[in-house]
Amino acid sequence: MAQPPVDAREAAVRATAAQLGLAITAEQMPGVLRFSALAAQMAEQVMGLPLTPADEPATVFVPVVPQGDRA
């Protein structure tokens, strides 16, 4: 799925922010747009995974330390 143009993404970000009562400054908008694009790419990867009726969500989330961050 192709990424929407920046104008469309910015319009979506502004509309969502307005609904949530959030103020996004001009200085913040480029970072918010970059994260929005990144989140869309991650969602696209997740949505592309095949699921079967046997797949169920985890009942408990247990965080783990990433492999490269062990002290």
Distance bins in CASP14 RR format, pairs under 12 A and 6 or more apart:
PFRMAT RR
TARGET T0000
AUTHOR 0000-0000-0000
RMODE 2
METHOD distances of the structure
MODEL  1
1 40 0 0 0 0 1 0 0 0 0 0 0
1 41 0 0 0 0 1 0 0 0 0 0 0
1 43 0 0 0 0 1 0 0 0 0 0 0
1 44 1 0 1 0 0 0 0 0 0 0 0
1 45 0 0 0 0 0 1 0 0 0 0 0
1 47 0 0 0 0 1 0 0 0 0 0 0
1 48 0 0 0 0 1 0 0 0 0 0 0
2 8 0 0 0 0 0 1 0 0 0 0 0
2 9 0 0 0 0 0 1 0 0 0 0 0
2 37 0 0 0 0 0 1 0 0 0 0 0
2 40 0 0 0 0 0 1 0 0 0 0 0
2 41 0 0 0 0 0 1 0 0 0 0 0
2 44 0 0 0 0 1 0 0 0 0 0 0
3 9 1 0 0 1 0 0 0 0 0 0 0
3 12 0 0 0 0 0 1 0 0 0 0 0
3 33 0 0 0 0 0 1 0 0 0 0 0
3 34 0 0 0 0 0 1 0 0 0 0 0
3 36 0 0 0 0 1 0 0 0 0 0 0
3 37 1 0 1 0 0 0 0 0 0 0 0
3 38 0 0 0 0 0 1 0 0 0 0 0
3 39 0 0 0 0 0 1 0 0 0 0 0
3 40 1 0 0 1 0 0 0 0 0 0 0
3 41 1 0 0 1 0 0 0 0 0 0 0
3 43 0 0 0 0 0 1 0 0 0 0 0
3 44 0 0 0 0 1 0 0 0 0 0 0
4 10 0 0 0 0 1 0 0 0 0 0 0
4 11 0 0 0 0 1 0 0 0 0 0 0
4 12 1 0 0 1 0 0 0 0 0 0 0
4 13 0 0 0 0 0 1 0 0 0 0 0
4 33 0 0 0 0 0 1 0 0 0 0 0
4 36 0 0 0 0 1 0 0 0 0 0 0
4 37 0 0 0 0 1 0 0 0 0 0 0
4 40 0 0 0 0 1 0 0 0 0 0 0
5 11 0 0 0 0 1 0 0 0 0 0 0
5 12 0 0 0 0 0 1 0 0 0 0 0
5 33 0 0 0 0 0 1 0 0 0 0 0
5 37 0 0 0 0 0 1 0 0 0 0 0
6 12 0 0 0 0 0 1 0 0 0 0 0
6 13 0 0 0 0 1 0 0 0 0 0 0
6 29 0 0 0 0 0 1 0 0 0 0 0
6 30 0 0 0 0 1 0 0 0 0 0 0
6 31 0 0 0 0 0 1 0 0 0 0 0
6 32 0 0 0 0 0 1 0 0 0 0 0
6 33 1 0 0 1 0 0 0 0 0 0 0
6 34 0 0 0 0 0 1 0 0 0 0 0
6 36 0 0 0 0 1 0 0 0 0 0 0
6 37 0 0 0 0 1 0 0 0 0 0 0
7 13 0 0 0 0 0 1 0 0 0 0 0
7 14 0 0 0 0 0 1 0 0 0 0 0
7 33 0 0 0 0 0 1 0 0 0 0 0
8 14 0 0 0 0 0 1 0 0 0 0 0
8 15 0 0 0 0 0 1 0 0 0 0 0
8 33 0 0 0 0 0 1 0 0 0 0 0
8 36 0 0 0 0 0 1 0 0 0 0 0
8 37 0 0 0 0 0 1 0 0 0 0 0
8 40 0 0 0 0 0 1 0 0 0 0 0
9 15 0 0 0 0 0 1 0 0 0 0 0
9 16 0 0 0 0 0 1 0 0 0 0 0
9 29 0 0 0 0 0 1 0 0 0 0 0
9 30 0 0 0 0 0 1 0 0 0 0 0
9 31 0 0 0 0 0 1 0 0 0 0 0
9 32 0 0 0 0 1 0 0 0 0 0 0
9 33 1 0 1 0 0 0 0 0 0 0 0
9 34 0 0 0 0 1 0 0 0 0 0 0
9 35 0 0 0 0 0 1 0 0 0 0 0
9 36 1 0 1 0 0 0 0 0 0 0 0
9 37 1 0 0 1 0 0 0 0 0 0 0
9 38 0 0 0 0 0 1 0 0 0 0 0
9 39 0 0 0 0 0 1 0 0 0 0 0
9 40 0 0 0 0 1 0 0 0 0 0 0
10 16 0 0 0 0 0 1 0 0 0 0 0
10 17 0 0 0 0 0 1 0 0 0 0 0
10 24 0 0 0 0 1 0 0 0 0 0 0
10 26 0 0 0 0 0 1 0 0 0 0 0
10 28 0 0 0 0 0 1 0 0 0 0 0
10 29 1 0 0 1 0 0 0 0 0 0 0
10 30 0 0 0 0 1 0 0 0 0 0 0
10 31 0 0 0 0 0 1 0 0 0 0 0
10 32 0 0 0 0 1 0 0 0 0 0 0
10 33 1 0 0 1 0 0 0 0 0 0 0
10 34 0 0 0 0 0 1 0 0 0 0 0
10 36 0 0 0 0 1 0 0 0 0 0 0
10 37 0 0 0 0 0 1 0 0 0 0 0
11 17 0 0 0 0 0 1 0 0 0 0 0
11 18 0 0 0 0 0 1 0 0 0 0 0
11 29 0 0 0 0 0 1 0 0 0 0 0
11 33 0 0 0 0 0 1 0 0 0 0 0
11 36 0 0 0 0 0 1 0 0 0 0 0
12 18 0 0 0 0 0 1 0 0 0 0 0
12 19 0 0 0 0 0 1 0 0 0 0 0
12 32 0 0 0 0 0 1 0 0 0 0 0
12 33 0 0 0 0 1 0 0 0 0 0 0
12 36 1 0 0 1 0 0 0 0 0 0 0
12 37 0 0 0 0 0 1 0 0 0 0 0
12 39 0 0 0 0 0 1 0 0 0 0 0
12 40 0 0 0 0 1 0 0 0 0 0 0
13 19 0 0 0 0 0 1 0 0 0 0 0
13 20 0 0 0 0 0 1 0 0 0 0 0
13 22 0 0 0 0 1 0 0 0 0 0 0
13 24 1 0 0 1 0 0 0 0 0 0 0
13 28 0 0 0 0 0 1 0 0 0 0 0
13 29 1 0 0 1 0 0 0 0 0 0 0
13 30 0 0 0 0 0 1 0 0 0 0 0
13 31 0 0 0 0 1 0 0 0 0 0 0
13 32 1 0 1 0 0 0 0 0 0 0 0
13 33 1 0 0 1 0 0 0 0 0 0 0
13 34 0 0 0 0 0 1 0 0 0 0 0
13 35 0 0 0 0 1 0 0 0 0 0 0
13 36 1 0 1 0 0 0 0 0 0 0 0
13 37 0 0 0 0 0 1 0 0 0 0 0
13 39 0 0 0 0 0 1 0 0 0 0 0
13 40 0 0 0 0 0 1 0 0 0 0 0
14 20 0 0 0 0 0 1 0 0 0 0 0
14 21 0 0 0 0 0 1 0 0 0 0 0
14 22 0 0 0 0 1 0 0 0 0 0 0
14 23 0 0 0 0 0 1 0 0 0 0 0
14 24 1 0 0 1 0 0 0 0 0 0 0
14 25 0 0 0 0 0 1 0 0 0 0 0
14 26 0 0 0 0 0 1 0 0 0 0 0
14 28 0 0 0 0 0 1 0 0 0 0 0
14 29 0 0 0 0 1 0 0 0 0 0 0
14 32 0 0 0 0 1 0 0 0 0 0 0
14 33 0 0 0 0 0 1 0 0 0 0 0
14 36 0 0 0 0 0 1 0 0 0 0 0
15 21 0 0 0 0 0 1 0 0 0 0 0
15 22 0 0 0 0 0 1 0 0 0 0 0
15 24 0 0 0 0 0 1 0 0 0 0 0
16 22 0 0 0 0 1 0 0 0 0 0 0
16 24 0 0 0 0 1 0 0 0 0 0 0
16 32 0 0 0 0 1 0 0 0 0 0 0
16 36 0 0 0 0 1 0 0 0 0 0 0
16 39 0 0 0 0 0 1 0 0 0 0 0
17 23 1 0 0 1 0 0 0 0 0 0 0
17 24 1 0 1 0 0 0 0 0 0 0 0
17 25 0 0 0 0 0 1 0 0 0 0 0
17 28 0 0 0 0 1 0 0 0 0 0 0
17 29 0 0 0 0 1 0 0 0 0 0 0
17 32 0 0 0 0 1 0 0 0 0 0 0
17 33 0 0 0 0 0 1 0 0 0 0 0
17 36 0 0 0 0 0 1 0 0 0 0 0
18 24 0 0 0 0 1 0 0 0 0 0 0
22 28 0 0 0 0 1 0 0 0 0 0 0
22 29 0 0 0 0 0 1 0 0 0 0 0
22 32 0 0 0 0 1 0 0 0 0 0 0
23 29 0 0 0 0 0 1 0 0 0 0 0
23 32 0 0 0 0 0 1 0 0 0 0 0
24 30 0 0 0 0 0 1 0 0 0 0 0
24 31 0 0 0 0 1 0 0 0 0 0 0
24 32 1 0 1 0 0 0 0 0 0 0 0
24 33 0 0 0 0 1 0 0 0 0 0 0
24 35 0 0 0 0 0 1 0 0 0 0 0
24 36 0 0 0 0 0 1 0 0 0 0 0
25 31 0 0 0 0 0 1 0 0 0 0 0
25 32 0 0 0 0 1 0 0 0 0 0 0
26 32 0 0 0 0 0 1 0 0 0 0 0
26 33 0 0 0 0 0 1 0 0 0 0 0
28 34 0 0 0 0 0 1 0 0 0 0 0
28 35 0 0 0 0 0 1 0 0 0 0 0
28 36 0 0 0 0 0 1 0 0 0 0 0
29 35 0 0 0 0 0 1 0 0 0 0 0
29 36 0 0 0 0 0 1 0 0 0 0 0
30 36 0 0 0 0 0 1 0 0 0 0 0
30 37 0 0 0 0 0 1 0 0 0 0 0
31 37 0 0 0 0 1 0 0 0 0 0 0
31 38 0 0 0 0 1 0 0 0 0 0 0
31 39 0 0 0 0 0 1 0 0 0 0 0
32 38 0 0 0 0 0 1 0 0 0 0 0
32 39 0 0 0 0 0 1 0 0 0 0 0
33 39 0 0 0 0 0 1 0 0 0 0 0
33 40 0 0 0 0 0 1 0 0 0 0 0
34 40 0 0 0 0 0 1 0 0 0 0 0
34 41 0 0 0 0 0 1 0 0 0 0 0
35 41 0 0 0 0 0 1 0 0 0 0 0
35 42 0 0 0 0 0 1 0 0 0 0 0
36 42 0 0 0 0 0 1 0 0 0 0 0
36 43 0 0 0 0 0 1 0 0 0 0 0
37 43 0 0 0 0 0 1 0 0 0 0 0
37 44 0 0 0 0 0 1 0 0 0 0 0
38 44 0 0 0 0 0 1 0 0 0 0 0
38 45 0 0 0 0 0 1 0 0 0 0 0
39 45 0 0 0 0 0 1 0 0 0 0 0
39 46 0 0 0 0 0 1 0 0 0 0 0
40 46 0 0 0 0 0 1 0 0 0 0 0
40 47 0 0 0 0 0 1 0 0 0 0 0
41 47 0 0 0 0 0 1 0 0 0 0 0
41 48 0 0 0 0 0 1 0 0 0 0 0
42 48 0 0 0 0 0 1 0 0 0 0 0
42 49 0 0 0 0 0 1 0 0 0 0 0
43 49 0 0 0 0 0 1 0 0 0 0 0
49 55 0 0 0 0 1 0 0 0 0 0 0
51 57 0 0 0 0 0 1 0 0 0 0 0
63 69 0 0 0 0 0 1 0 0 0 0 0
64 70 0 0 0 0 0 1 0 0 0 0 0
65 71 0 0 0 0 1 0 0 0 0 0 0
END
